[in-house]
Amino acid sequence: MEPTVQTTVQTTVQNASHTLNGTAIEIHRDIDIGHIGHVVFDFDGTISLIRDGWQNVMVPMMVDFLLTETDTSETRAALEAIVVAFVDRLTGKQTIYQMMQLGEEIARRGGTPQEPLAYKDAYNRRLLPVVEARIAGLAAGTLSAEPLRVPMSLEFLQSLRDMDITCYLASGTDVEFVRNEAELLGVADFFNGGIFGALRDYQKFSKAMVIQNILSDFGLRGSELLIVGDGYVEIENAKAVGAIAIGVASIEDNVYNMNADKRERLIRAGADIIIPDFRDGARLLEYLFPC
């Protein structure tokens, strides 16, 4: 199979909502295949597992702030349920949006919230020891990168590069962290279209902006752009511009069972295809790029 970017195949997939034989690939919508030349990937949960378990840090921190910065009579368990709900709902957006919601919850309980960036900095400081231990192991060579990548994601990226597909990385995590962690995982060089992430000035970045810039810079039709991610945000962004969307229903390690309904959420967001990871990547590419 040697698909090219400028393919002349004019194929519309039929029989949506079925599984490709012998694979875990679910086809949920008819898509116009054979034209993809650009692919945008989410990072955490889609490619990287370095920050796996981040919810175990964010939720307790937010509950602590709600207890110390307000006079609420709510129990810790009650506050935890509230925090889990909005953190889960906002996952996929930049971290700052979760911190903005925390501020709103504090104000709703009569407290005076800090700036969202202050909460975000506090979160990063708490998460740092967890992430740094993994990063240090990767940098020292005592920890293999493979268990910290979503299964077969490296091989999938390699196949796309061999096919001369332009790949981009767009994450809600701060861009400096994303670039460093992509390097340590051995995937940075595959994103020849660029690596993008959250900025201190959050209004200057979003996944939707990255997608729109690609479409306009290259004059693409929706069927020429593929978005791959494990969050509903990038899936909704993809469908808003008519791009093809693959939802990655990866398993996340958190004590709150957040994203337990990830697959269903991705389908509701409009994912054309659902995969658990990239172990059926070769078959997926054959499907997307028919010879």
C-alpha positions as CSV (number, residue, x, y, z in Angstrom):
1,M,0.0,0.0,0.0
2,E,1.5,3.3,-1.1
3,P,-1.2,6.0,-0.7
4,T,-0.4,9.5,-1.7
5,V,-1.7,12.8,-0.4
6,Q,-3.3,13.9,-3.7
7,T,-5.2,10.7,-4.3
8,T,-7.9,10.5,-6.9
9,V,-10.0,7.9,-5.0
10,Q,-13.6,9.1,-4.6
11,T,-15.0,6.7,-2.1
12,T,-17.7,7.2,0.5
13,V,-17.8,4.6,3.2
14,Q,-21.1,2.9,3.6
15,N,-22.5,0.7,6.4
16,A,-21.6,3.0,9.3
17,S,-21.8,1.8,12.9
18,H,-19.9,-1.4,12.4
19,T,-16.5,-2.8,13.4
20,L,-13.9,-3.6,10.8
21,N,-13.5,-7.3,10.6
22,G,-10.9,-8.7,13.1
23,T,-10.2,-5.3,14.6
24,A,-11.3,-3.0,17.4
25,I,-11.9,-0.2,14.9
26,E,-15.5,1.1,15.0
27,I,-17.0,3.0,12.1
28,H,-19.8,5.2,13.2
29,R,-20.4,7.6,10.3
30,D,-20.1,7.8,6.5
31,I,-16.9,9.6,5.6
32,D,-15.3,10.7,2.3
33,I,-12.0,8.8,2.4
34,G,-8.8,8.8,0.4
35,H,-8.0,12.6,0.5
36,I,-6.3,13.2,3.9
37,G,-3.1,15.1,3.7
38,H,-2.9,16.7,7.2
39,V,-3.5,15.2,10.6
40,V,-3.9,17.0,13.9
41,F,-3.3,14.9,17.1
42,D,-4.2,15.7,20.7
43,F,-1.4,14.8,23.1
44,D,-2.3,13.6,26.6
45,G,-4.4,10.4,26.4
46,T,-4.0,10.3,22.6
47,I,-0.2,9.9,22.3
48,S,1.2,10.5,25.8
49,L,0.6,8.8,29.1
50,I,3.2,10.8,31.0
51,R,0.5,12.8,32.7
52,D,-1.7,9.8,33.3
53,G,-3.5,10.2,36.6
54,W,-3.5,14.0,36.5
55,Q,-7.0,14.1,37.9
56,N,-5.7,12.5,41.1
57,V,-3.8,15.8,41.6
58,M,-6.3,18.4,40.3
59,V,-9.4,17.3,42.1
60,P,-8.0,17.2,45.7
61,M,-6.3,20.5,45.1
62,M,-9.5,22.2,44.0
63,V,-11.4,20.7,47.0
64,D,-8.7,22.1,49.3
65,F,-9.2,25.6,47.8
66,L,-13.0,25.4,48.1
67,L,-12.6,24.5,51.8
68,T,-10.0,27.1,52.6
69,E,-11.2,30.0,50.5
70,T,-14.9,29.8,51.4
71,D,-17.0,29.3,54.5
72,T,-19.0,26.5,52.9
73,S,-20.6,23.9,55.1
74,E,-20.5,21.3,52.4
75,T,-18.6,18.1,53.1
76,R,-15.4,17.2,51.4
77,A,-17.2,14.3,49.6
78,A,-19.9,16.7,48.4
79,L,-17.4,19.2,47.0
80,E,-15.4,16.4,45.4
81,A,-18.4,15.3,43.5
82,I,-19.0,18.8,42.2
83,V,-15.3,19.2,41.2
84,V,-15.2,15.8,39.5
85,A,-18.2,16.8,37.4
86,F,-16.8,20.0,36.1
87,V,-13.2,18.8,35.7
88,D,-14.5,15.9,33.6
89,R,-16.8,18.2,31.6
90,L,-14.0,20.6,30.7
91,T,-11.3,18.0,30.0
92,G,-9.9,18.6,26.6
93,K,-10.0,22.4,26.9
94,Q,-7.0,24.3,28.2
95,T,-6.3,23.7,31.9
96,I,-7.1,27.4,32.5
97,Y,-10.8,26.8,31.9
98,Q,-11.0,24.3,34.7
99,M,-9.3,26.9,36.9
100,M,-11.7,29.5,35.8
101,Q,-14.6,27.2,36.8
102,L,-12.9,26.7,40.2
103,G,-12.9,30.5,40.7
104,E,-16.6,30.6,39.9
105,E,-17.3,27.9,42.4
106,I,-15.4,29.8,45.1
107,A,-17.2,33.0,44.3
108,R,-20.6,31.2,44.3
109,R,-19.8,30.2,47.9
110,G,-19.0,33.7,49.0
111,G,-15.2,33.5,48.7
112,T,-12.9,35.8,46.8
113,P,-11.2,33.8,44.2
114,Q,-7.6,34.2,43.1
115,E,-6.7,34.7,39.4
116,P,-7.1,31.5,37.4
117,L,-3.4,31.5,36.5
118,A,-2.6,31.3,40.3
119,Y,-4.7,28.2,40.6
120,K,-3.1,26.8,37.4
121,D,0.4,27.4,38.7
122,A,-0.5,25.7,42.0
123,Y,-1.8,22.7,40.1
124,N,1.3,22.5,38.0
125,R,3.5,22.6,41.2
126,R,1.5,19.7,42.6
127,L,1.6,17.7,39.4
128,L,5.3,18.4,38.8
129,P,6.6,15.7,41.2
130,V,4.5,13.0,39.6
131,V,5.5,14.1,36.1
132,E,9.1,14.8,36.9
133,A,9.7,11.3,38.2
134,R,8.6,9.9,34.8
135,I,10.5,12.6,32.9
136,A,13.7,12.0,34.9
137,G,13.5,8.3,34.2
138,L,13.0,8.9,30.5
139,A,15.9,11.4,30.4
140,A,18.2,9.1,32.3
141,G,17.3,6.1,30.2
142,T,16.1,4.1,33.3
143,L,12.5,4.3,32.1
144,S,11.4,3.1,28.7
145,A,9.3,5.5,26.6
146,E,7.0,2.7,25.3
147,P,4.9,2.2,28.4
148,L,4.3,6.0,28.5
149,R,3.0,6.2,25.0
150,V,-0.5,5.1,23.9
151,P,0.0,1.6,22.4
152,M,1.5,1.7,18.9
153,S,1.1,5.4,18.6
154,L,4.8,5.7,17.5
155,E,4.4,3.2,14.8
156,F,1.2,5.0,13.6
157,L,3.1,8.3,13.4
158,Q,6.0,6.6,11.5
159,S,3.5,5.3,8.9
160,L,2.0,8.7,8.4
161,R,5.5,10.2,7.9
162,D,6.3,7.4,5.4
163,M,3.2,8.5,3.5
164,D,4.3,12.2,3.5
165,I,1.3,13.2,5.6
166,T,1.8,16.5,7.5
167,C,1.2,16.0,11.2
168,Y,0.5,18.5,14.0
169,L,0.3,18.3,17.7
170,A,-2.3,20.5,19.6
171,S,-2.7,20.1,23.3
172,G,-4.5,21.9,26.1
173,T,-1.3,21.4,28.3
174,D,1.2,24.3,28.4
175,V,3.2,24.3,25.1
176,E,6.6,24.2,26.8
177,F,5.7,21.0,28.6
178,V,4.2,19.4,25.5
179,R,7.4,20.1,23.5
180,N,9.6,18.6,26.2
181,E,7.5,15.6,26.8
182,A,7.1,14.9,23.1
183,E,10.9,14.9,22.7
184,L,11.3,12.5,25.6
185,L,8.7,10.1,24.2
186,G,10.5,10.2,20.8
187,V,7.6,11.6,18.9
188,A,8.5,15.3,18.4
189,D,10.1,14.9,15.0
190,F,7.0,13.4,13.6
191,F,5.1,16.6,14.0
192,N,6.5,18.4,11.0
193,G,3.5,20.8,10.9
194,G,4.3,22.1,14.4
195,I,3.6,21.5,18.1
196,F,1.1,23.8,19.7
197,G,-0.1,24.1,23.3
198,A,-1.6,26.3,25.9
199,L,-0.1,29.8,26.4
200,R,-0.1,32.1,29.5
201,D,-2.5,34.3,27.4
202,Y,-5.0,31.6,26.9
203,Q,-7.0,33.6,24.3
204,K,-4.1,33.3,21.8
205,F,-4.4,29.5,21.5
206,S,-7.1,26.9,21.1
207,K,-7.3,23.6,19.1
208,A,-10.0,25.2,17.0
209,M,-7.6,28.0,16.0
210,V,-4.9,25.5,15.0
211,I,-7.5,23.6,12.9
212,Q,-8.8,26.8,11.2
213,N,-5.3,28.0,10.4
214,I,-4.4,24.7,8.7
215,L,-7.6,24.8,6.6
216,S,-7.0,28.4,5.6
217,D,-3.2,28.1,5.1
218,F,-3.6,25.2,2.7
219,G,-7.0,25.8,1.3
220,L,-8.2,22.4,2.4
221,R,-11.6,20.8,2.2
222,G,-12.8,19.0,5.4
223,S,-12.1,15.6,4.0
224,E,-8.4,16.5,3.6
225,L,-8.0,17.0,7.3
226,L,-8.1,14.3,10.0
227,I,-8.3,15.1,13.7
228,V,-7.3,12.4,16.3
229,G,-8.0,12.8,20.0
230,D,-9.4,11.3,23.1
231,G,-11.4,14.4,24.1
232,Y,-14.8,15.6,23.0
233,V,-13.3,19.1,22.4
234,E,-11.2,18.3,19.4
235,I,-13.9,16.0,18.0
236,E,-16.4,18.8,18.1
237,N,-13.8,21.2,16.6
238,A,-13.3,18.7,13.8
239,K,-16.9,18.2,12.9
240,A,-17.6,22.0,13.1
241,V,-15.4,22.4,10.0
242,G,-16.3,19.1,8.3
243,A,-13.0,17.3,9.0
244,I,-12.8,13.6,9.7
245,A,-12.6,12.8,13.4
246,I,-11.1,9.7,15.1
247,G,-11.9,9.3,18.8
248,V,-9.3,7.5,20.9
249,A,-11.1,5.8,23.8
250,S,-8.0,5.2,25.8
251,I,-8.0,4.1,29.4
252,E,-7.0,6.7,32.0
253,D,-5.8,5.9,35.5
254,N,-7.7,8.0,38.0
255,V,-9.4,7.1,41.2
256,Y,-12.5,9.0,40.3
257,N,-13.4,6.8,37.4
258,M,-13.5,10.0,35.2
259,N,-14.0,9.4,31.5
260,A,-15.4,6.0,32.2
261,D,-17.9,6.9,29.4
262,K,-15.2,8.3,27.1
263,R,-16.2,6.1,24.2
264,E,-19.9,7.2,24.4
265,R,-18.9,10.8,24.8
266,L,-16.7,10.7,21.8
267,I,-19.5,9.2,19.7
268,R,-21.9,11.9,21.0
269,A,-19.4,14.5,20.0
270,G,-19.4,13.3,16.5
271,A,-16.5,10.9,16.1
272,D,-16.6,9.2,12.7
273,I,-14.3,6.4,13.9
274,I,-13.5,5.1,17.4
275,I,-10.3,3.2,18.4
276,P,-9.0,2.1,21.8
277,D,-5.4,2.8,20.7
278,F,-3.3,2.3,17.6
279,R,-2.7,-1.4,17.7
280,D,-4.9,-1.8,14.6
281,G,-3.2,1.3,13.0
282,A,-2.1,-0.5,9.9
283,R,-5.6,-1.6,9.2
284,L,-6.9,1.8,10.0
285,L,-4.6,3.4,7.4
286,E,-5.6,0.9,4.8
287,Y,-9.2,1.9,5.4
288,L,-8.5,5.7,5.3
289,F,-6.2,5.4,2.3
290,P,-7.7,2.8,-0.1
291,C,-5.3,1.9,-2.9
